Amino acid sequence: MSLSVSPATLSAVPHASLRALRAALVRDLGDGFASVLQEAGYAGGEAVFGAFRDWCQRQGLGAPEELAVPRFQDAAMRFFADAGWGHVMITEIGDKVVAFDSEDWAESDPAAQMPYASCYYSAGMLADFFGRVADGALGAMEVECRSTGAARCRFLLGSQEVLGHVYQRLTEGVGYEVALGELG
């Protein structure tokens, strides 16, 4: 089933345009591109969640906020695929983080040869999207990216405190798996 895009809230943007936007921002802003894309993604999260809510209604699922966690995750995976973002797997990593993985994520560009994970638009959008059903503020951080040559894009969804710890440890050269393991 294809996604119906409401002209009041969403516009279909070609994957090539999103990638070209990132490339232009990297060229013109250097490392400052990240915050620009993340802020734009976060601003769009509400509209994407609204489209998800409408999609859930059309699927006969009811309100996404009322779905049990496994059913919500399944619906979100199908929604993102139908919306053209990519095929997604959502899995829990311990009790503090959820991994959001895709081997064909729309924002990623395997030819970009980026030095670090760079799907910042998506990180912002996913933080807002999943934060709408979380118990508290939620962040999203990409720790693997197809734009760096990885096989998949992997976003970690968790509290700001948990992701802050992971980020700090990444800057110290520690892998995110180890950083998560340190949280017990």
ABEGO torsion letter per residue (X at the ends): XBBBBBAAABBBBBAAAAAAAAAAAAAAAEAAAAAAAAAAAAAAAAAAAAAAAAAAAAAGAEBAAABBAAAAAAAAAAAAAAAGAEBBBBBBBEAABBBBBBAABAABBAAAGBABBABAAAAAAAAAAAAAABABBBBBBBABBAAAGBABBBBBBBBAAAAAAAAAAAAAGBBAAAAAAAAX
